[in-house]
Amino acid sequence: MQQSIFSSFSSNFLGNAPVWYKYSLIAFLVLNPLFLVILGPFVTGWLLILEFIFTLAMALKCYPLQPGGLIALEGVLMGMASPESIFHEAEANFEVILLLIFMVAGIYFMRNLLLFTFTKILIGVRSKMLLSLLFCFSSAFLSAFLDALTVTAVLISVAVGFYSVYHKVASGKKLFHVDHDHGHDDEVHEYHREDLDQFRAFLRSLVMHGAVGTALGGVMTLVGEPQNLLIAEKAGWEFIEFFLMMAPITIPVFITGLIVCGLLEKLGWFGYGTTIPDEVRSVLIDFSIEESNQRGPKDNAALIVQAMVAVILIICLALHLAEVGLIGLMVIVLLTAFNGVIEEHQIGHAFEEALPFTALLVVFFAIVAVIHEQHLFAPVTNAVLSMDLSAQPVMFFIANGLLSMISDNVFVATVYINEVRAALDAGDISREHFDKLAIAINTGTNIPSVATPNGQAAFLFLLTSALAPLIRLSYGRMVIMALPYTLVLSVVAIVCVINTL
């Protein structure tokens, strides 16, 4: 009986995750207290970061919330971060939490309009290079005025829509068959599997181009990324001033990003260049025609409402009339009220995508609290601030970039902008030099952080979304696909920082 209970406990722990993964996590949890005693809190803090990154890298094996949460919980129990510090981190990022809860759910109720619009684009633009440039440019443009997480939610919704349409047909079901699970390939016919794999690669490349586009646009304006607002507040910059201050670096980087996008599709390197299979294109064309034929007055009215709310959404976000999460709540109210979605279980489905990631983000804040309380970045900060003034902008860019690859770029930007603001207030640096460092901090935390899902919340959202396992987008694959962008854009940005700051 005891052996049976123990066996059941072992089986229940992390569910269907691989056995080696379970043992790895147990080893982390057992060894961490020993590391704390032997190596001290500083080294153990860095080990906790690496362990958390490991759980992110294995996201397709096990959702990172559970293993990452256990590591974070142990960090608190070992006294490396206090609950108050975690709450402070969550409170500081309350706008992002609201955004995830309400805006992503709001996008869910616009999925029919998004699928309708992007299906027309997908079947109308035959050139994969042109389509990729369109996704990258559109994501960058929208992220400059909206928010990278909102744009990523749109990309995810569109890609899942495309995938589910073809997956039904590949499984031998009709286009508008309701009862279908596109998360499993058990029913996929053998002769459709090759096209399905190619379609996955096609969607992976489009989504990654779009995700990088959110970073290209997000760095340009003060509403593009959460840390931009913080930097603008410390520097006293308004919208136009912020854009002009960043332009000598962000504009060349943006143009370079589009060039890299085109070259990757032309050369077919790093997992790009895959075209949409003819069979899939035919299915999407049939879907578009059939959907148009079946669409009645009620459906057309729903699309018109969604289009009107989309315009209201863009205006509210562009003018920053309220916090993004509150605008998302407004979108939910308008779309559900005017499209007749009035039952609780209908509304509940909209929150399924974002809430697990919201919980994971708060767990991540616990790791950030460890970084803060153990001063893990202090040696880097002190080293950069002690350098010659002329070398500081480029070194700030590099330091912020490297740290943003492994940590939250909002936290990194917060640490550095507060340090340089304190130096300005103390009279240690001039206002002109402060402006240069602020530019370096903003671009440094936004551009190189595309290297891994750790640095960009939008990338982490994509990695842990329902789309990632469907199109086989793992942590490692994201790093590889982001690598050419990371290297080229970072080099161009560094050259611009050296020549303009």
VOZA-653675 format. One record per residue (C-alpha): chain; y, z, x. Coordinates in nm, 3 decimals, padded with zeros to 5 digits. Layout:
N
A, Y, Z, X .
...
! end
This chain:
501
A, 00.000, 00.000, 00.000 .
A, 00.242, 00.095, 00.278 .
A, 00.152, -00.218, 00.471 .
A, 00.210, -00.425, 00.157 .
A, 00.556, -00.273, 00.104 .
A, 00.646, -00.330, 00.470 .
A, 00.526, -00.689, 00.447 .
A, 00.733, -00.741, 00.133 .
A, 01.036, -00.587, 00.302 .
A, 00.996, -00.826, 00.597 .
A, 00.960, -01.118, 00.360 .
A, 01.265, -01.018, 00.154 .
A, 01.490, -00.972, 00.458 .
A, 01.703, -01.288, 00.472 .
A, 01.463, -01.458, 00.232 .
A, 01.343, -01.801, 00.342 .
A, 01.531, -01.803, 00.673 .
A, 01.309, -01.887, 00.975 .
A, 01.121, -01.595, 01.125 .
A, 01.277, -01.650, 01.467 .
A, 01.622, -01.628, 01.305 .
A, 01.534, -01.294, 01.141 .
A, 01.410, -01.154, 01.472 .
A, 01.725, -01.277, 01.647 .
A, 01.948, -01.094, 01.402 .
A, 01.739, -00.776, 01.425 .
A, 01.768, -00.796, 01.804 .
A, 02.148, -00.824, 01.774 .
A, 02.165, -00.521, 01.546 .
A, 01.937, -00.311, 01.769 .
A, 02.100, -00.405, 02.100 .
A, 02.467, -00.385, 01.999 .
A, 02.485, -00.002, 02.004 .
A, 02.320, -00.008, 02.348 .
A, 02.571, -00.267, 02.468 .
A, 02.853, -00.044, 02.342 .
A, 02.726, 00.250, 02.548 .
A, 02.638, 00.052, 02.862 .
A, 02.900, -00.225, 02.869 .
A, 03.185, -00.069, 02.672 .
A, 03.378, -00.187, 02.363 .
A, 03.556, -00.482, 02.527 .
A, 03.240, -00.669, 02.631 .
A, 03.057, -00.564, 02.314 .
A, 03.347, -00.700, 02.109 .
A, 03.307, -01.041, 02.268 .
A, 02.932, -01.024, 02.207 .
A, 02.999, -00.956, 01.838 .
A, 03.218, -01.268, 01.827 .
A, 02.941, -01.478, 01.984 .
A, 02.683, -01.334, 01.745 .
A, 02.906, -01.416, 01.448 .
A, 02.954, -01.771, 01.579 .
A, 02.573, -01.794, 01.602 .
A, 02.544, -01.713, 01.231 .
A, 02.799, -01.985, 01.155 .
A, 02.611, -02.234, 01.370 .
A, 02.293, -02.158, 01.174 .
A, 02.465, -02.196, 00.836 .
A, 02.206, -02.447, 00.714 .
A, 01.926, -02.201, 00.796 .
A, 02.094, -01.906, 00.622 .
A, 02.433, -01.871, 00.457 .
A, 02.647, -01.677, 00.712 .
A, 02.767, -01.415, 00.463 .
A, 02.455, -01.200, 00.492 .
A, 02.384, -01.207, 00.869 .
A, 02.753, -01.219, 00.957 .
A, 02.819, -00.936, 00.716 .
A, 02.551, -00.718, 00.877 .
A, 02.705, -00.777, 01.221 .
A, 03.052, -00.696, 01.089 .
A, 02.924, -00.385, 00.911 .
A, 02.762, -00.264, 01.232 .
A, 03.090, -00.323, 01.415 .
A, 03.262, -00.091, 01.167 .
A, 02.988, 00.172, 01.193 .
A, 03.017, 00.163, 01.574 .
A, 03.388, 00.237, 01.540 .
A, 03.506, -00.099, 01.676 .
A, 03.712, -00.168, 01.365 .
A, 03.827, 00.056, 01.083 .
A, 03.807, -00.024, 00.710 .
A, 04.185, 00.013, 00.700 .
A, 04.223, -00.257, 00.965 .
A, 03.994, -00.494, 00.773 .
A, 04.192, -00.432, 00.455 .
A, 04.513, -00.503, 00.647 .
A, 04.372, -00.838, 00.769 .
A, 04.264, -00.927, 00.416 .
A, 04.601, -00.820, 00.277 .
A, 04.781, -01.034, 00.536 .
A, 04.574, -01.331, 00.422 .
A, 04.596, -01.255, 00.051 .
A, 04.757, -01.594, -00.017 .
A, 04.454, -01.770, 00.134 .
A, 04.215, -01.557, -00.074 .
A, 04.407, -01.639, -00.393 .
A, 04.404, -02.006, -00.295 .
A, 04.027, -02.009, -00.255 .
A, 03.961, -01.826, -00.579 .
A, 04.190, -02.023, -00.808 .
A, 04.285, -02.354, -00.645 .
A, 03.929, -02.460, -00.564 .
A, 03.832, -02.376, -00.922 .
A, 04.130, -02.578, -01.044 .
A, 04.011, -02.880, -00.845 .
A, 03.670, -02.840, -01.013 .
A, 03.829, -02.915, -01.352 .
A, 03.986, -03.232, -01.207 .
A, 03.656, -03.369, -01.076 .
A, 03.628, -03.647, -01.336 .
A, 03.968, -03.785, -01.242 .
A, 03.891, -03.756, -00.871 .
A, 03.553, -03.926, -00.907 .
A, 03.708, -04.201, -01.120 .
A, 03.990, -04.263, -00.870 .
A, 03.785, -04.249, -00.551 .
A, 03.502, -04.457, -00.699 .
A, 03.755, -04.735, -00.759 .
A, 03.872, -04.700, -00.398 .
A, 03.519, -04.689, -00.255 .
A, 03.396, -05.000, -00.435 .
A, 03.729, -05.179, -00.392 .
A, 03.767, -05.132, -00.013 .
A, 03.474, -05.298, 00.163 .
A, 03.592, -05.239, 00.521 .
A, 03.452, -04.907, 00.652 .
A, 03.729, -04.888, 00.912 .
A, 04.001, -04.936, 00.651 .
A, 03.833, -04.684, 00.421 .
A, 03.810, -04.428, 00.703 .
A, 04.176, -04.479, 00.795 .
A, 04.265, -04.440, 00.428 .
A, 04.076, -04.109, 00.404 .
A, 04.226, -03.978, 00.728 .
A, 04.582, -04.085, 00.645 .
A, 04.565, -03.961, 00.285 .
A, 04.428, -03.622, 00.394 .
A, 04.702, -03.588, 00.656 .
A, 04.977, -03.686, 00.414 .
A, 04.854, -03.452, 00.140 .
A, 04.800, -03.163, 00.383 .
A, 05.159, -03.190, 00.505 .
A, 05.284, -03.110, 00.155 .
A, 04.994, -02.927, -00.005 .
A, 04.737, -02.719, 00.181 .
A, 04.444, -02.813, 00.402 .
A, 04.198, -02.604, 00.199 .
A, 04.309, -02.771, -00.125 .
A, 04.268, -03.117, 00.026 .
A, 03.928, -03.022, 00.168 .
A, 03.821, -02.903, -00.176 .
A, 03.911, -03.248, -00.309 .
A, 03.708, -03.418, -00.034 .
A, 03.408, -03.197, -00.109 .
A, 03.431, -03.258, -00.483 .
A, 03.452, -03.636, -00.436 .
A, 03.166, -03.652, -00.185 .
A, 02.937, -03.437, -00.402 .
A, 03.020, -03.664, -00.697 .
A, 02.926, -03.979, -00.504 .
A, 02.610, -03.822, -00.367 .
A, 02.488, -03.693, -00.704 .
A, 02.537, -04.035, -00.867 .
A, 02.315, -04.218, -00.619 .
A, 02.067, -03.930, -00.588 .
A, 01.989, -03.962, -00.960 .
A, 01.908, -04.330, -00.925 .
A, 01.708, -04.272, -00.605 .
A, 01.504, -04.016, -00.801 .
A, 01.422, -04.269, -01.071 .
A, 01.658, -04.128, -01.333 .
A, 01.932, -04.292, -01.533 .
A, 02.294, -04.277, -01.417 .
A, 02.405, -04.031, -01.683 .
A, 02.091, -03.819, -01.684 .
A, 02.212, -03.460, -01.725 .
A, 01.914, -03.256, -01.606 .
A, 01.898, -03.338, -01.236 .
A, 01.902, -03.128, -00.918 .
A, 02.058, -03.334, -00.639 .
A, 01.990, -03.055, -00.390 .
A, 01.622, -03.146, -00.348 .
A, 01.462, -03.475, -00.245 .
A, 01.119, -03.410, -00.399 .
A, 01.167, -03.678, -00.665 .
A, 01.340, -03.935, -00.442 .
A, 01.136, -04.254, -00.428 .
A, 01.009, -04.350, -00.084 .
A, 01.185, -04.688, -00.079 .
A, 01.520, -04.514, -00.148 .
A, 01.496, -04.258, 00.131 .
A, 01.631, -04.485, 00.407 .
A, 01.933, -04.580, 00.195 .
A, 01.986, -04.213, 00.108 .
A, 01.986, -04.113, 00.476 .
A, 02.231, -04.393, 00.555 .
A, 02.452, -04.287, 00.263 .
A, 02.452, -03.931, 00.397 .
A, 02.572, -04.057, 00.737 .
A, 02.837, -04.266, 00.560 .
A, 02.966, -03.964, 00.366 .
A, 02.954, -03.740, 00.677 .
A, 03.184, -03.975, 00.866 .
A, 03.429, -04.010, 00.577 .
A, 03.446, -03.635, 00.518 .
A, 03.493, -03.560, 00.888 .
A, 03.773, -03.819, 00.915 .
A, 03.934, -03.653, 00.615 .
A, 03.885, -03.302, 00.754 .
A, 04.051, -03.397, 01.083 .
A, 04.327, -03.559, 00.880 .
A, 04.402, -03.222, 00.719 .
A, 04.471, -03.083, 01.068 .
A, 04.686, -03.383, 01.164 .
A, 04.907, -03.336, 00.861 .
A, 04.882, -02.959, 00.839 .
A, 05.050, -02.905, 01.176 .
A, 05.361, -03.101, 01.077 .
A, 05.519, -02.886, 00.807 .
A, 05.565, -02.518, 00.732 .
A, 05.347, -02.540, 00.418 .
A, 05.061, -02.724, 00.589 .
A, 04.883, -02.419, 00.732 .
A, 04.922, -02.044, 00.665 .
A, 05.031, -01.966, 01.023 .
A, 05.305, -02.230, 01.001 .
A, 05.485, -02.018, 00.742 .
A, 05.462, -01.715, 00.967 .
A, 05.598, -01.904, 01.269 .
A, 05.877, -02.056, 01.062 .
A, 05.971, -01.713, 00.930 .
A, 05.987, -01.562, 01.281 .
A, 06.189, -01.859, 01.407 .
A, 06.414, -01.886, 01.102 .
A, 06.331, -02.253, 01.041 .
A, 06.354, -02.430, 00.704 .
A, 06.125, -02.716, 00.595 .
A, 06.316, -03.007, 00.754 .
A, 06.404, -02.813, 01.069 .
A, 06.039, -02.714, 01.116 .
A, 05.928, -03.077, 01.081 .
A, 06.190, -03.201, 01.330 .
A, 06.109, -02.929, 01.584 .
A, 05.739, -03.022, 01.576 .
A, 05.785, -03.400, 01.552 .
A, 05.799, -03.479, 01.928 .
A, 05.440, -03.353, 01.950 .
A, 05.297, -03.397, 01.600 .
A, 05.402, -03.759, 01.543 .
A, 05.236, -03.896, 01.863 .
A, 04.929, -03.683, 01.786 .
A, 04.915, -03.819, 01.430 .
A, 04.938, -04.181, 01.547 .
A, 04.675, -04.114, 01.813 .
A, 04.449, -03.956, 01.551 .
A, 04.457, -04.272, 01.341 .
A, 04.381, -04.483, 01.649 .
A, 04.085, -04.258, 01.736 .
A, 03.964, -04.288, 01.376 .
A, 03.966, -04.666, 01.395 .
A, 03.800, -04.677, 01.738 .
A, 03.521, -04.441, 01.634 .
A, 03.438, -04.664, 01.339 .
A, 03.458, -04.976, 01.554 .
A, 03.242, -04.836, 01.835 .
A, 03.006, -04.631, 01.620 .
A, 03.011, -04.335, 01.859 .
A, 02.957, -03.964, 01.784 .
A, 02.790, -04.027, 01.447 .
A, 03.056, -04.259, 01.305 .
A, 03.045, -04.626, 01.206 .
A, 02.771, -04.609, 00.942 .
A, 02.845, -04.839, 00.647 .
A, 02.754, -04.783, 00.285 .
A, 02.417, -04.943, 00.194 .
A, 02.439, -05.240, -00.042 .
A, 02.203, -05.068, -00.284 .
A, 02.430, -04.763, -00.302 .
A, 02.739, -04.979, -00.352 .
A, 02.563, -05.156, -00.638 .
A, 02.475, -04.822, -00.799 .
A, 02.835, -04.701, -00.773 .
A, 02.962, -05.029, -00.923 .
A, 02.714, -04.994, -01.210 .
A, 02.823, -04.634, -01.253 .
A, 03.189, -04.734, -01.271 .
A, 03.116, -05.007, -01.528 .
A, 02.884, -04.790, -01.736 .
A, 03.127, -04.499, -01.728 .
A, 03.407, -04.726, -01.849 .
A, 03.188, -04.856, -02.130 .
A, 03.087, -04.506, -02.241 .
A, 03.431, -04.355, -02.212 .
A, 03.570, -04.280, -02.556 .
A, 03.917, -04.172, -02.676 .
A, 03.835, -03.806, -02.604 .
A, 03.733, -03.887, -02.246 .
A, 04.043, -04.099, -02.189 .
A, 04.261, -03.819, -02.323 .
A, 04.093, -03.577, -02.078 .
A, 04.163, -03.813, -01.786 .
A, 04.528, -03.845, -01.892 .
A, 04.562, -03.466, -01.905 .
A, 04.403, -03.434, -01.560 .
A, 04.640, -03.699, -01.422 .
A, 04.944, -03.523, -01.569 .
A, 04.832, -03.186, -01.432 .
A, 04.771, -03.351, -01.092 .
A, 05.135, -03.465, -01.088 .
A, 05.251, -03.115, -01.185 .
A, 05.027, -02.971, -00.911 .
A, 05.174, -03.195, -00.640 .
A, 05.531, -03.121, -00.748 .
A, 05.471, -02.744, -00.755 .
A, 05.301, -02.745, -00.415 .
A, 05.551, -02.978, -00.249 .
A, 05.846, -02.768, -00.369 .
A, 05.652, -02.443, -00.308 .
A, 05.751, -02.312, -00.651 .
A, 05.489, -02.036, -00.628 .
A, 05.205, -01.923, -00.406 .
A, 04.927, -02.182, -00.391 .
A, 04.672, -01.955, -00.559 .
A, 04.902, -01.892, -00.856 .
A, 04.959, -02.264, -00.891 .
A, 04.582, -02.307, -00.893 .
A, 04.554, -02.053, -01.175 .
A, 04.813, -02.253, -01.369 .
A, 04.601, -02.566, -01.316 .
A, 04.295, -02.386, -01.455 .
A, 04.486, -02.269, -01.764 .
A, 04.635, -02.613, -01.836 .
A, 04.317, -02.816, -01.782 .
A, 04.087, -02.584, -01.973 .
A, 04.331, -02.537, -02.262 .
A, 04.410, -02.904, -02.317 .
A, 04.057, -03.033, -02.248 .
A, 03.877, -02.787, -02.474 .
A, 03.696, -02.579, -02.211 .
A, 03.703, -02.244, -02.387 .
A, 03.364, -02.080, -02.325 .
A, 03.323, -01.827, -02.046 .
A, 03.009, -01.983, -01.896 .
A, 03.183, -02.323, -01.878 .
A, 03.468, -02.171, -01.680 .
A, 03.234, -01.966, -01.460 .
A, 03.080, -02.273, -01.296 .
A, 03.419, -02.357, -01.142 .
A, 03.413, -02.041, -00.932 .
A, 03.063, -02.083, -00.788 .
A, 03.177, -02.295, -00.493 .
A, 03.463, -02.083, -00.359 .
A, 03.361, -01.721, -00.417 .
A, 03.078, -01.708, -00.158 .
A, 03.317, -01.854, 00.100 .
A, 03.588, -01.606, -00.004 .
A, 03.343, -01.323, 00.065 .
A, 03.252, -01.481, 00.400 .
A, 03.621, -01.508, 00.489 .
A, 03.671, -01.135, 00.432 .
A, 03.369, -01.069, 00.655 .
A, 03.539, -01.288, 00.914 .
A, 03.849, -01.069, 00.882 .
A, 03.628, -00.777, 00.989 .
A, 03.551, -00.965, 01.311 .
A, 03.923, -01.038, 01.350 .
A, 03.987, -00.664, 01.307 .
A, 03.749, -00.599, 01.598 .
A, 03.946, -00.848, 01.809 .
A, 04.269, -00.674, 01.714 .
A, 04.159, -00.313, 01.761 .
A, 03.975, -00.377, 02.088 .
A, 04.260, -00.598, 02.223 .
A, 04.012, -00.870, 02.319 .
A, 04.287, -01.130, 02.360 .
A, 04.522, -00.898, 02.551 .
A, 04.424, -01.018, 02.903 .
A, 04.500, -01.377, 02.808 .
A, 04.828, -01.284, 02.639 .
A, 04.948, -01.076, 02.932 .
A, 04.849, -01.342, 03.184 .
A, 05.042, -01.615, 03.004 .
A, 05.354, -01.402, 02.951 .
A, 05.359, -01.312, 03.321 .
A, 05.372, -01.677, 03.431 .
A, 05.679, -01.872, 03.531 .
A, 05.896, -01.967, 03.233 .
A, 05.862, -02.341, 03.297 .
A, 05.482, -02.318, 03.283 .
A, 05.464, -02.097, 02.974 .
A, 05.486, -02.363, 02.695 .
A, 05.185, -02.562, 02.815 .
A, 04.991, -02.248, 02.900 .
A, 05.067, -02.105, 02.555 .
A, 04.936, -02.428, 02.405 .
A, 04.615, -02.411, 02.610 .
A, 04.560, -02.040, 02.554 .
A, 04.621, -02.068, 02.180 .
A, 04.397, -02.372, 02.162 .
A, 04.104, -02.212, 02.342 .
A, 04.125, -01.888, 02.146 .
A, 04.162, -02.078, 01.816 .
A, 03.835, -02.257, 01.885 .
A, 03.645, -01.928, 01.861 .
A, 03.870, -01.721, 01.634 .
A, 04.088, -01.764, 01.328 .
A, 04.393, -01.971, 01.423 .
A, 04.607, -01.768, 01.180 .
A, 04.524, -01.450, 01.370 .
A, 04.585, -01.613, 01.710 .
A, 04.922, -01.747, 01.597 .
A, 05.015, -01.405, 01.456 .
A, 04.938, -01.231, 01.786 .
A, 05.134, -01.475, 02.001 .
A, 05.438, -01.533, 01.779 .
A, 05.486, -01.158, 01.745 .
A, 05.467, -01.120, 02.124 .
A, 05.726, -01.389, 02.195 .
A, 05.951, -01.265, 01.912 .
A, 05.940, -00.919, 02.066 .
A, 06.030, -01.073, 02.403 .
A, 06.327, -01.251, 02.242 .
A, 06.449, -00.937, 02.069 .
A, 06.420, -00.746, 02.397 .
A, 06.631, -01.010, 02.571 .
A, 06.352, -01.112, 02.809 .
A, 06.368, -01.479, 02.702 .
A, 06.641, -01.703, 02.565 .
A, 06.651, -01.849, 02.214 .
A, 06.589, -02.197, 02.355 .
A, 06.280, -02.078, 02.539 .
A, 06.160, -01.895, 02.226 .
A, 06.181, -02.221, 02.029 .
A, 05.972, -02.398, 02.291 .
A, 05.707, -02.127, 02.284 .
A, 05.701, -02.127, 01.902 .
A, 05.638, -02.502, 01.903 .
A, 05.362, -02.459, 02.161 .
A, 05.202, -02.180, 01.956 .
A, 05.207, -02.381, 01.633 .
A, 05.064, -02.698, 01.785 .
A, 04.821, -02.503, 02.003 .
A, 04.668, -02.317, 01.710 .
A, 04.646, -02.627, 01.489 .
A, 04.534, -02.918, 01.708 .
A, 04.258, -02.798, 01.949 .
A, 04.113, -02.573, 01.677 .
A, 03.944, -02.877, 01.518 .
A, 03.681, -02.836, 01.792 .
A, 03.472, -02.590, 01.589 .
A, 03.454, -02.467, 01.228 .
A, 03.567, -02.124, 01.354 .
A, 03.930, -02.218, 01.410 .
A, 04.014, -02.410, 01.095 .
A, 03.953, -02.243, 00.759 .
A, 03.919, -02.589, 00.604 .
A, 03.641, -02.678, 00.850 .
A, 03.463, -02.348, 00.784 .
A, 03.494, -02.411, 00.410 .
A, 03.338, -02.755, 00.456 .
A, 03.053, -02.618, 00.669 .
A, 02.962, -02.351, 00.413 .
A, 03.017, -02.568, 00.104 .
A, 02.748, -02.708, -00.125 .
A, 02.814, -03.050, 00.030 .
A, 02.713, -02.964, 00.388 .
A, 02.336, -02.930, 00.326 .
A, 02.336, -03.237, 00.101 .
A, 02.471, -03.466, 00.374 .
A, 02.306, -03.269, 00.660 .
A, 02.637, -03.158, 00.810 .
A, 02.544, -02.871, 01.041 .
A, 02.763, -02.666, 01.275 .
A, 02.640, -02.860, 01.578 .
A, 02.694, -03.196, 01.411 .
A, 03.048, -03.096, 01.314 .
A, 03.124, -02.997, 01.674 .
A, 02.987, -03.328, 01.805 .
A, 03.174, -03.537, 01.548 .
A, 03.497, -03.346, 01.614 .
A, 03.461, -03.372, 01.994 .
A, 03.638, -03.708, 02.048 .
A, 03.924, -03.599, 01.825 .
A, 03.947, -03.263, 02.004 .
A, 03.960, -03.412, 02.354 .
A, 04.198, -03.701, 02.286 .
A, 04.438, -03.519, 02.055 .
A, 04.454, -03.213, 02.282 .
A, 04.531, -03.427, 02.588 .
A, 04.803, -03.619, 02.403 .
A, 04.952, -03.294, 02.273 .
A, 04.951, -03.137, 02.621 .
A, 05.126, -03.443, 02.767 .
A, 05.388, -03.422, 02.491 .
A, 05.435, -03.048, 02.547 .
A, 05.487, -03.104, 02.922 .
A, 05.734, -03.389, 02.870 .
A, 05.935, -03.252, 02.579 .
A, 05.934, -02.872, 02.611 .
! end
